[in-house]
Amino acid sequence: MAAARRAGRYPGQVIDLRVLRDTPDVVRASQEARGADASFVDAALDLDARRRAALGDFERLRAEQKAMGKKVAAASGEEKAAVLAHAKGLADQVKALQADADAAAEELDAVLSRIGNVIIDGVPPGGEKDFVVLRHVGTPRDLAVELAGTPVRDHLEIGELLGAIDTERGAKVSGARFYFLTGIGARLELALLNAAMDRAMAAGFTPMITPTLVKPEIMRGTGFLGAHADEIYRLEADDLYLVGTSEVALAGYHSDEILDLSAGPQRYAGWSACYRREAGSYGKDTRGMIRQHQFNKVEMVQFTRPEESWDALESLTRNAEAVLQRLGLAYRVVTLCTGDMGFSSAKTYDIEVWLPGQNAYRE
């Protein structure tokens, strides 16, 4: 993950302009693999060329304008009037070129925000159902067999029997897809969050309690205001966004900074409430605590050198797996396909846990 705005990088973009200029065919192919519009690549290149040309002319005329100032001071009589007229013409041209460069930069930023991170070689093609299973860990339980005809209860039924989950009052207070965790349910969630944070700390991550409201440029800079912007809650009066993951705040933690990574990666584990509108999923997998609008999560983020990023991905995955192994849960690790990855991802692993009550793996 990029830690700072670098030369040629805009606050709302995922793709590095240097990559776009040097390997446009690769970026086009990545867009096509995502099922996205590859024409944005050529549009971005054209706007980038226009912006750079305007800036070049601006700098040239700006230097001439500064030199003209000395001539104005030294001139007199009719010569001074001519020099002043020329200086005024230069000032108008400089102003127009600055406006053109600014307009091109604004248009470029909008186009770049539609170009996702470049997918790396080896990511399987396809959509949501075309994932590739890397490994299974643990043995899935078949409760229908184990309980020998006794009705199988899912997590909501069990939670209600234990007085751990209250979805009815959650809906009364906040609407659909909200819940209360009560008694042992609240204590269990806190224990799980602490267990995840303990694992992250043992792996060298600094624990963080992060803001859950962020500025538009922070949300945009992490790629969450693109195709999935309708999943995000926005507070219009304050022009702030509620995060769907502490990754957003953590990614913005070092924005506009240059990091010294000579001593190794910067590792953070963020604990936050998360909010998602779950737009477009009406009636789909909403029972109990699945696809809810608010939940708590511990998120691991690393700022590392590009050449070390794939090793970092593997270590992040191992850390997440270690929590599930400690809990004795059966799970599988899958590689998502090109058409199902997040906008800012070059490669994505999902870890899906076996839910005996549903007889299925779920993320």
Steps between C-alpha positions, in 0.01 A plus 500: 500500500640838406582702807520849355414708200796465268605690187234444237244369749172673574305478827201326344674240289610142551712454188846660485529735201848371424360148462226638278747684276756220481268200461158615374430162337541328835258741664249458216516122539447535875192717447358248253566212741301688766214549257567874520526763225849492345437827311577688821866411445523695173292783644741526794805497273353781286416711805842436650668617176278810492577581862874456458504710180310780672733487799806510272369806316400653832851461644659641184276807490524541877878525469459750216253695714752525784768621260254755360459647847861614495452657156195691623700642789782610269283637216375857461279706272339331198718194547354447847144509366587233242676288760202532735260395225714196424519417870121518527465266202740255663304517826178416318665206322650371825160522668332315213764225498468457877123468463540244220749297705268509802199397291694214340623387844144498636372302202798266525431435867139409418609258225778345708247427773334261252818297439557219750829367628684283249415134547811283525570197287352179633175642637224273362257656251126503554235627738373444853456123466829432320729523803782247541538310827862504621460282808260354752589498869308295755211263453155647434236370740176355371257569781214318330701179534648579842164588654327197348174662399491775762420834333813699419498851645693784336689774682193723537289232667783405732575865574138572586480193727812617684380859524802605291335659192193720474410584139139593575595792723786588267243550224272693738778743592689534171310318224571186303845340515595627844527296819590515866761269646403438860659329796717212388465616137660836578774334707568246224543771237736697723700182566526425128608855419762487775623161376541642150682806633728282714596298193571815301714644778696174525574536127639851548193713429432819694146498644285794390150623583411687181248772404190367331427828318743607228532778244406443134862507384589220741205286391575574135872431538431143614280428198168478683321777310500323166259231387403414861436854622136408563619266778626794708315720745559874450428784742416777256484781757861437602631354171632195683469126435446211739765236438420141407838391634774660711724440198375833364614703800824302529580552132447873548712510816817574302342686207718785366799354685821340381574190706843370585463121477870423529436338839213290361126535435266712708234264638170608653200310636188714510197427717186684398129485445424456129197614302372369166175579324487154338324661205360257246495202739140528619380166632840335439685331789369742759406259777666554836835679484568456128499801263413742778540877476731530802763268645838506675823381347877489543682582175870453425679748271863510394694778329783327324729517198339389172745213458405369845125541463421143390687355796299741716175369351596145591596596855174691549310193386691274738426734791129493423506120467676470836196653673266245340734214582512612862120489506498152345288605202505327163560740212629535147716763328394605151644728234237733362461536124569812298135603483439465874794689648491836670590807295832557678608134504758340274432160659254394769473206735177431685490277807165325529393325819282190503161576656342171610160664543500594131705205380713740296821705501447872560741791499 
